[in-house]
Amino acid sequence: MSDQRPQQAAPAPFSPEDMARRRRRSIALALVLGGLVIFFFVVTLVKTGPAILNRPL
């Protein structure tokens, strides 16, 4: 029994439009993730309240 697999063709290179679309999508994803980080940070500060500043150093 020979284990021959059909050769897969190489994927076509991305066009400049595809690269621009990918870059915009990556930037949008980075902004959303950054916004979530800031949101969770602010929520954490609000939940701890002003007592966070009165802790012993």
MDAnalysis code that builds the backbone (N, CA, C; Angstrom):
import MDAnalysis as mda
import numpy as np

u = mda.Universe.empty(171, n_residues=57, atom_resindex=np.repeat(np.arange(57), 3), trajectory=True)
u.add_TopologyAttr("name", ["N", "CA", "C"] * 57)
u.add_TopologyAttr("resid", np.arange(1, 58))
u.add_TopologyAttr("resname", ["MET", "SER", "ASP", "GLN", "ARG", "PRO", "GLN", "GLN", "ALA", "ALA", "PRO", "ALA", "PRO", "PHE", "SER", "PRO", "GLU", "ASP", "MET", "ALA", "ARG", "ARG", "ARG", "ARG", "ARG", "SER", "ILE", "ALA", "LEU", "ALA", "LEU", "VAL", "LEU", "GLY", "GLY", "LEU", "VAL", "ILE", "PHE", "PHE", "PHE", "VAL", "VAL", "THR", "LEU", "VAL", "LYS", "THR", "GLY", "PRO", "ALA", "ILE", "LEU", "ASN", "ARG", "PRO", "LEU"])
u.atoms.positions = np.array([
    [0.838, -1.179, 0.000],
    [0.000, 0.000, 0.000],
    [0.884, 1.243, 0.000],
    [0.681, 2.054, -0.950],
    [1.438, 3.294, -0.996],
    [0.607, 4.412, -0.374],
    [1.271, 5.251, 0.363],
    [0.600, 6.340, 1.068],
    [0.883, 7.644, 0.338],
    [0.246, 7.793, -0.806],
    [0.461, 8.997, -1.601],
    [-0.702, 9.951, -1.389],
    [-0.353, 11.132, -0.989],
    [-1.364, 12.165, -0.808],
    [-1.318, 13.096, -2.010],
    [-2.456, 13.616, -2.393],
    [-2.435, 14.571, -3.510],
    [-1.703, 15.843, -3.084],
    [-0.922, 16.370, -3.981],
    [-0.169, 17.590, -3.707],
    [-1.119, 18.776, -3.638],
    [-0.959, 19.562, -2.582],
    [-1.793, 20.741, -2.445],
    [-1.105, 21.906, -3.149],
    [-1.912, 22.690, -3.830],
    [-1.374, 23.855, -4.517],
    [-1.037, 24.932, -3.490],
    [-0.012, 25.693, -3.772],
    [0.371, 26.778, -2.875],
    [-0.729, 27.838, -2.892],
    [-1.004, 28.437, -1.729],
    [-2.045, 29.464, -1.705],
    [-1.623, 30.686, -2.514],
    [-2.604, 31.340, -3.060],
    [-2.336, 32.530, -3.860],
    [-1.844, 33.645, -2.948],
    [-0.916, 34.456, -3.395],
    [-0.440, 35.563, -2.556],
    [-1.558, 36.580, -2.345],
    [-1.475, 37.273, -1.214],
    [-2.501, 38.261, -0.904],
    [-2.337, 39.477, -1.796],
    [-3.471, 40.016, -2.196],
    [-3.445, 41.242, -2.987],
    [-3.267, 42.430, -2.039],
    [-2.887, 43.582, -2.551],
    [-2.761, 44.761, -1.686],
    [-4.073, 45.107, -0.967],
    [-5.199, 44.860, -1.628],
    [-6.493, 45.123, -0.987],
    [-6.704, 44.183, 0.191],
    [-6.309, 42.911, 0.022],
    [-6.426, 41.949, 1.112],
    [-5.531, 42.335, 2.282],
    [-4.328, 42.786, 1.991],
    [-3.407, 43.183, 3.054],
    [-3.931, 44.419, 3.797],
    [-4.502, 45.365, 3.063],
    [-5.060, 46.563, 3.701],
    [-6.252, 46.182, 4.576],
    [-7.097, 45.284, 4.093],
    [-8.251, 44.836, 4.860],
    [-7.798, 44.104, 6.125],
    [-6.775, 43.290, 6.000],
    [-6.242, 42.551, 7.147],
    [-5.660, 43.522, 8.178],
    [-4.953, 44.546, 7.687],
    [-4.363, 45.532, 8.602],
    [-5.446, 46.299, 9.347],
    [-6.504, 46.735, 8.640],
    [-7.600, 47.452, 9.298],
    [-8.282, 46.568, 10.336],
    [-8.462, 45.306, 10.011],
    [-9.091, 44.369, 10.946],
    [-8.203, 44.169, 12.169],
    [-6.899, 44.077, 11.974],
    [-5.969, 43.915, 13.092],
    [-5.969, 45.151, 13.987],
    [-6.003, 46.320, 13.394],
    [-6.039, 47.556, 14.183],
    [-7.337, 47.636, 14.973],
    [-8.454, 47.291, 14.336],
    [-9.741, 47.322, 15.031],
    [-9.739, 46.335, 16.198],
    [-9.199, 45.163, 16.005],
    [-9.134, 44.162, 17.065],
    [-8.241, 44.648, 18.209],
    [-7.123, 45.270, 17.879],
    [-6.231, 45.798, 18.913],
    [-6.926, 46.900, 19.713],
    [-7.675, 47.762, 19.057],
    [-8.395, 48.823, 19.758],
    [-9.474, 48.251, 20.670],
    [-10.179, 47.254, 20.206],
    [-11.213, 46.615, 21.032],
    [-10.581, 45.954, 22.251],
    [-9.490, 45.224, 22.059],
    [-8.828, 44.578, 23.188],
    [-8.272, 45.612, 24.172],
    [-7.682, 46.678, 23.649],
    [-7.188, 47.743, 24.518],
    [-8.329, 48.397, 25.294],
    [-9.457, 48.597, 24.633],
    [-10.628, 49.158, 25.314],
    [-11.132, 48.252, 26.421],
    [-11.110, 46.961, 26.179],
    [-11.532, 46.021, 27.221],
    [-10.587, 46.048, 28.415],
    [-9.296, 46.140, 28.156],
    [-8.322, 46.222, 29.246],
    [-8.590, 47.465, 30.090],
    [-8.775, 48.589, 29.434],
    [-9.053, 49.835, 30.161],
    [-10.370, 49.735, 30.918],
    [-11.380, 49.148, 30.291],
    [-12.685, 48.985, 30.937],
    [-12.561, 48.136, 32.198],
    [-11.873, 47.000, 32.118],
    [-11.720, 46.133, 33.287],
    [-10.899, 46.824, 34.377],
    [-9.903, 47.600, 33.986],
    [-9.105, 48.335, 34.956],
    [-9.973, 49.353, 35.698],
    [-10.784, 50.110, 34.961],
    [-11.645, 51.112, 35.579],
    [-12.676, 50.434, 36.478],
    [-13.263, 49.342, 36.028],
    [-14.248, 48.628, 36.847],
    [-13.594, 48.137, 38.131],
    [-12.372, 47.643, 38.036],
    [-11.664, 47.179, 39.225],
    [-11.428, 48.328, 40.195],
    [-11.011, 49.483, 39.692],
    [-10.805, 50.634, 40.561],
    [-12.110, 51.088, 41.212],
    [-13.194, 51.071, 40.464],
    [-14.488, 51.503, 41.001],
    [-14.953, 50.524, 42.067],
    [-14.749, 49.239, 41.848],
    [-15.197, 48.246, 42.829],
    [-14.393, 48.325, 44.122],
    [-13.098, 48.621, 44.030],
    [-12.305, 48.726, 45.245],
    [-12.601, 50.028, 45.970],
    [-13.018, 51.045, 45.269],
    [-13.422, 52.298, 45.884],
    [-12.248, 53.160, 46.305],
    [-12.554, 54.237, 46.979],
    [-11.488, 55.154, 47.384],
    [-10.602, 54.588, 48.492],
    [-10.996, 53.502, 49.133],
    [-10.195, 52.909, 50.199],
    [-8.871, 52.372, 49.668],
    [-8.748, 52.201, 48.390],
    [-7.500, 51.688, 47.814],
    [-6.346, 52.659, 48.091],
    [-6.664, 53.952, 48.278],
    [-5.620, 54.949, 48.528],
    [-5.203, 54.981, 49.992],
    [-5.971, 54.393, 50.899],
    [-5.704, 54.432, 52.337],
    [-5.026, 53.156, 52.822],
    [-4.367, 52.454, 51.985],
    [-3.727, 51.208, 52.401],
    [-2.331, 51.490, 52.938],
    [-1.846, 50.649, 53.841],
    [-0.498, 50.857, 54.354],
    [0.540, 50.505, 53.300],
    [1.593, 51.271, 53.260],
    [2.656, 51.008, 52.298],
    [3.672, 50.186, 52.937],
])
